Amino acid sequence: MKFFTLPTCKTCQRIDADLQPAACGAEIRDIKASGVTAEEVDAMKARAGSYEALFSRRAMKFRSMGLADMDLGEADYRRLIIEEYTFLKRPVLLTDDAVFAGSAKASVEGARAALKG
């Protein structure tokens, strides 16, 4: 299991404190310091069903880069997530058979269940 997070993000800090993924054996990854590899993004997509499901429209760069006015496709979402960590919904728990991305209640509850195994 891998837990992708941004340590300076208050939401990630709150969810990390709640779920305690490291105590459950998850590898903790700082997405700002180490980024996310193409292979990891592809693995997330395989479990989520689309790159768009992993893409954060809340990122400040989404509007500043004019992306809100563009018609983005799956290849665009993939490229943007790989190039710029802020476009990945966070936090993300990646397991062998599932992915839980973002701070929505259902995602956090799914991650909690997966961590408890």
BELVENVEN-V343823 format. One record per residue. N is the residue number from 1. RES is the residue in one small letter. PHI is phi in degrees with one decimal (none if undefined). OMEGA is omega in whole degrees, 0 to 359 (* if undefined). D_LAST is the distance of its C-alpha to the last C-alpha in whole Angstrom. Layout:
# BELVENVEN-V343823
n:N res:RES phi:PHI omega:OMEGA d_last:D_LAST
n:N res:RES phi:PHI omega:OMEGA d_last:D_LAST
This chain:
# BELVENVEN-V343823
n:1 res:m phi:none omega:176 d_last:11
n:2 res:k phi:-128.0 omega:178 d_last:14
n:3 res:f phi:-116.2 omega:181 d_last:15
n:4 res:f phi:-93.2 omega:186 d_last:18
n:5 res:t phi:-146.0 omega:173 d_last:20
n:6 res:l phi:-119.5 omega:187 d_last:24
n:7 res:p phi:-56.6 omega:180 d_last:24
n:8 res:t phi:-86.7 omega:181 d_last:28
n:9 res:c phi:-83.9 omega:182 d_last:26
n:10 res:k phi:-61.7 omega:179 d_last:26
n:11 res:t phi:-65.2 omega:178 d_last:23
n:12 res:c phi:-62.5 omega:179 d_last:21
n:13 res:q phi:-61.5 omega:181 d_last:22
n:14 res:r phi:-63.8 omega:181 d_last:21
n:15 res:i phi:-68.6 omega:177 d_last:18
n:16 res:d phi:-61.7 omega:179 d_last:17
n:17 res:a phi:-64.5 omega:180 d_last:18
n:18 res:d phi:-72.8 omega:185 d_last:16
n:19 res:l phi:-83.9 omega:184 d_last:12
n:20 res:q phi:48.2 omega:183 d_last:13
n:21 res:p phi:-62.9 omega:180 d_last:12
n:22 res:a phi:-63.7 omega:179 d_last:14
n:23 res:a phi:-66.5 omega:179 d_last:13
n:24 res:c phi:-94.6 omega:176 d_last:9
n:25 res:g phi:93.0 omega:179 d_last:11
n:26 res:a phi:-77.5 omega:173 d_last:12
n:27 res:e phi:-77.3 omega:181 d_last:15
n:28 res:i phi:-94.6 omega:181 d_last:17
n:29 res:r phi:-122.5 omega:175 d_last:20
n:30 res:d phi:-83.4 omega:186 d_last:23
n:31 res:i phi:-71.2 omega:177 d_last:24
n:32 res:k phi:-76.8 omega:182 d_last:28
n:33 res:a phi:-75.1 omega:186 d_last:28
n:34 res:s phi:-116.6 omega:180 d_last:27
n:35 res:g phi:67.0 omega:179 d_last:27
n:36 res:v phi:-130.1 omega:182 d_last:25
n:37 res:t phi:-78.4 omega:177 d_last:26
n:38 res:a phi:-59.6 omega:180 d_last:27
n:39 res:e phi:-64.0 omega:178 d_last:24
n:40 res:e phi:-66.7 omega:179 d_last:21
n:41 res:v phi:-64.3 omega:178 d_last:23
n:42 res:d phi:-65.7 omega:177 d_last:23
n:43 res:a phi:-66.4 omega:177 d_last:20
n:44 res:m phi:-62.8 omega:181 d_last:19
n:45 res:k phi:-62.4 omega:180 d_last:22
n:46 res:a phi:-58.7 omega:181 d_last:21
n:47 res:r phi:-90.0 omega:182 d_last:17
n:48 res:a phi:-87.8 omega:180 d_last:19
n:49 res:g phi:99.5 omega:178 d_last:22
n:50 res:s phi:-160.5 omega:174 d_last:25
n:51 res:y phi:-73.7 omega:180 d_last:26
n:52 res:e phi:-59.9 omega:179 d_last:27
n:53 res:a phi:-64.7 omega:181 d_last:24
n:54 res:l phi:-97.6 omega:188 d_last:23
n:55 res:f phi:-87.9 omega:180 d_last:26
n:56 res:s phi:-98.8 omega:175 d_last:27
n:57 res:r phi:-84.4 omega:179 d_last:31
n:58 res:r phi:-82.4 omega:182 d_last:31
n:59 res:a phi:-58.7 omega:180 d_last:31
n:60 res:m phi:-58.0 omega:181 d_last:35
n:61 res:k phi:-69.8 omega:181 d_last:36
n:62 res:f phi:-58.6 omega:179 d_last:35
n:63 res:r phi:-82.6 omega:184 d_last:38
n:64 res:s phi:-64.7 omega:178 d_last:40
n:65 res:m phi:-89.0 omega:180 d_last:40
n:66 res:g phi:76.1 omega:183 d_last:41
n:67 res:l phi:-70.3 omega:180 d_last:38
n:68 res:a phi:-64.2 omega:182 d_last:38
n:69 res:d phi:-95.9 omega:183 d_last:41
n:70 res:m phi:-105.2 omega:175 d_last:40
n:71 res:d phi:-94.9 omega:185 d_last:39
n:72 res:l phi:-89.3 omega:176 d_last:36
n:73 res:g phi:-111.6 omega:182 d_last:34
n:74 res:e phi:-57.3 omega:179 d_last:31
n:75 res:a phi:-63.4 omega:178 d_last:33
n:76 res:d phi:-66.9 omega:179 d_last:34
n:77 res:y phi:-59.5 omega:180 d_last:30
n:78 res:r phi:-59.9 omega:182 d_last:29
n:79 res:r phi:-59.8 omega:182 d_last:32
n:80 res:l phi:-64.2 omega:179 d_last:32
n:81 res:i phi:-63.7 omega:181 d_last:28
n:82 res:i phi:-69.6 omega:183 d_last:29
n:83 res:e phi:-75.5 omega:187 d_last:32
n:84 res:e phi:-137.2 omega:184 d_last:31
n:85 res:y phi:-55.6 omega:184 d_last:28
n:86 res:t phi:-66.0 omega:181 d_last:29
n:87 res:f phi:-86.2 omega:176 d_last:28
n:88 res:l phi:-87.6 omega:173 d_last:25
n:89 res:k phi:-56.1 omega:181 d_last:23
n:90 res:r phi:-141.6 omega:354 d_last:21
n:91 res:p phi:-74.9 omega:178 d_last:19
n:92 res:v phi:-128.4 omega:172 d_last:17
n:93 res:l phi:-108.2 omega:179 d_last:13
n:94 res:l phi:-109.1 omega:177 d_last:13
n:95 res:t phi:-113.7 omega:180 d_last:10
n:96 res:d phi:-62.1 omega:185 d_last:12
n:97 res:d phi:-129.8 omega:181 d_last:12
n:98 res:a phi:-152.8 omega:173 d_last:12
n:99 res:v phi:-138.0 omega:179 d_last:14
n:100 res:f phi:-127.0 omega:186 d_last:14
n:101 res:a phi:-118.8 omega:175 d_last:18
n:102 res:g phi:95.1 omega:186 d_last:20
n:103 res:s phi:-107.4 omega:178 d_last:20
n:104 res:a phi:-62.2 omega:184 d_last:20
n:105 res:k phi:-53.8 omega:181 d_last:18
n:106 res:a phi:-63.4 omega:179 d_last:17
n:107 res:s phi:-67.6 omega:180 d_last:15
n:108 res:v phi:-64.9 omega:179 d_last:14
n:109 res:e phi:-64.5 omega:176 d_last:12
n:110 res:g phi:-62.9 omega:178 d_last:11
n:111 res:a phi:-64.1 omega:179 d_last:10
n:112 res:r phi:-59.6 omega:180 d_last:9
n:113 res:a phi:-63.4 omega:180 d_last:6
n:114 res:a phi:-66.4 omega:180 d_last:5
n:115 res:l phi:-68.9 omega:180 d_last:5
n:116 res:k phi:-76.0 omega:173 d_last:4
n:117 res:g phi:59.8 omega:* d_last:0
